[in-house]
């Protein structure tokens, strides 16, 4: 039997349920919607927009994709509210479906296809406000970003080498800066492309015939990049990255680069 296409939709019954439910919720309360398929992937989302877009406090969260993103839905997608609607495509505990090489505990690292580690979100509610915290499994709470750069490279390659920073729960409201050897901070540019860390990880594990094999990389929506200084002396150099999230909180990461 031919399988039908996978389609996301709320349907008339669920839309009627939402309409009846939020009619009982005062306007000064937060309305939070939870769904499996991301909101922008549902065919009848415009009908849902009409139900909630006049409310001042709305939020929604989904899963399904096994990658993470903060989306701010605006008029470009038909949302007519006074401010963009915040939708979170949430991190998954299973990461890339429990694939990848085992760690020291015998558990697959299961890094997600956008380069972020598997994990979960902690949501803190304060009245009509909600704050999201990303928690990477098997890592401390401050593990919020990763610097990707060569371990070592020739001095002649510095000018054409980019440094990438994956801010696992980053968004268009995040800022990311980089400095070398404690020097001046340089802003990095947000980019939408596969995380080269994951691309290399996937290639290495495929060559090593790790099973089950990781899924191919996909574009990451929380990736920043920038150039290395064109001139650095031979030796070890300290790379530091700092990110500020939408709530004003800062996190840092470090790594060593060797110029040969």
Number of C-alpha atoms within 10 A of each C-alpha: 3 4 5 6 6 5 9 16 14 18 14 11 9 12 17 13 10 16 15 11 10 15 10 8 11 10 14 11 15 19 17 13 13 14 13 13 18 21 27 14 11 15 13 16 20 16 13 19 18 14 16 20 18 14 16 16 19 20 18 17 19 19 19 14 18 20 25 28 23 18 20 17 19 15 12 7 12 12 20 18 17 12 15 15 22 15 22 21 22 23 27 24 19 19 26 24 17 19 20 23 21 14 10 8 7 8 12 19 21 25 27 30 26 29 27 28 28 27 20 17 16 10 11 11 11 9 9 15 12 14 12 14 13 20 22 21 17 11 11 9 11 13 18 23 24 20 22 18 19 13 11 13 15 10 16 13 12 16 13 10 16 15 17 24 28 25 30 26 24 25 19 14 12 18 20 26 20 27 18 19 11 11 11 10 14 14 17 20 15 21 16 13 15 18 26 17 19 21 16 12 18 21 14 12 16 15 9 11 11 15 13 14 18 23 15 14 20 17 15 23 25 26 28 24 21 18 16 19 13 12 12 17 10 12 11 15 16 14 21 19 24 19 23 17 17 15 10 10 9 15 15 19 18 15 14 16 16 17 19 13
